[in-house]
Amino acid sequence: MQDERTSGDAVAAEAGASDGDFVQSLDRGLSVIRAFDADHPTLSLSEVAAATGLSRAAARRFLHTLVHLGYMHNNGGRFSLRPKILELGYAYLSSLTLPEVAMPHLEELVEQVRESSSVSELDGEDVVYIARVPTKRIMRAAISVGTRFPAYATSMGRVLLAAKPDDWLEKYLASASLRELTDHTVTSPTQLRQELRRIRSRGWALVDQELEEGLRALAAPIRDPDGTVIAAVNVSTHAGRRSLEAVVEDLLRPLLATAERIERDLARSRTVPRSRRAVP
């Protein structure tokens, strides 16, 4: 198992060995950090040496340095990572935009449920797609980043509308053009208001063929660290593949878990971790 964990590192090291600017000691130090994972949260000196291919003397020097710098803890000869190690990843996370944060999670969701997934933001009366991972094409209109649809007829749009204050919603319902896009489209302000209240209460939206015949979509909100809804994530399917009951039963839990993971990574990218503060 240790050989499997380090095989990729060895390939990278060999590729850089011929580069005059390659710093081998840095590569070795990082290999010590990478030796620790969920299956190996604590390691002895001998285990670190075996996992990295370093000599015991070299492994000892790297471990001692990491302990001295506050990135690692030594408890009776068993080494483990300390929270300060998160500093090495937060610099990257803090530079990410919402689409960049969301994309890996959309890809994971699509791989899991075999349906398309997207993230949108509200722009005026429309939703605008800012990230998307498709599977099979299920709509006549091609969807890509930048595509716009009327918010009232989409699952993501309704999630975003439901998060708005009541006074904003009343102005929207009084002025929005609620056109009939299919035979299923809700065009009554009263009905739409009631549906938005249900969405606000339960925390997700299900739209059945209101934007396009045959298209069913389920959406959930994405909140910033303050709890404000800033975007929505959805998963869409064809009516011929899943009944309304199956959409909820099969897709809701994975969708909500994806929204939660996006929110967690987004929060990490927007906040300064405690590990940046002085470590006693």
HELIX and SHEET records of a PDB file:
HELIX    1   1 GLN A    2  ALA A   17  1                                  16    
HELIX    2   2 GLN A   24  ARG A   34  1                                  11    
HELIX    3   3 LEU A   45  THR A   52  1                                   8    
HELIX    4   4 ARG A   56  LEU A   69  1                                  14    
HELIX    5   5 PRO A   83  LEU A   86  5                                   4    
HELIX    6   6 GLU A   87  LEU A   93  1                                   7    
HELIX    7   7 LEU A   98  VAL A  113  1                                  16    
HELIX    8   8 ALA A  151  ALA A  153  5                                   3    
HELIX    9   9 SER A  155  ALA A  162  1                                   8    
HELIX   10  10 ASP A  166  SER A  175  1                                  10    
HELIX   11  11 PRO A  189  ARG A  202  1                                  14    
HELIX   12  12 LEU A  244  ARG A  270  1                                  27    
HELIX   13  13 ARG A  274  ARG A  276  5                                   3    
SHEET    1   A 3 THR A  42  SER A  44  0                                        
SHEET    2   A 3 ARG A  78  LEU A  81 -1                                        
SHEET    3   A 3 MET A  72  ASN A  75 -1                                        
SHEET    1   B 6 ARG A 148  PRO A 150  0                                        
SHEET    2   B 6 ASP A 126  VAL A 133 -1                                        
SHEET    3   B 6 SER A 116  ASP A 123 -1                                        
SHEET    4   B 6 VAL A 229  HIS A 238 -1                                        
SHEET    5   B 6 LEU A 215  ARG A 223 -1                                        
SHEET    6   B 6 ALA A 205  ASP A 208 -1                                        
END                                                                             
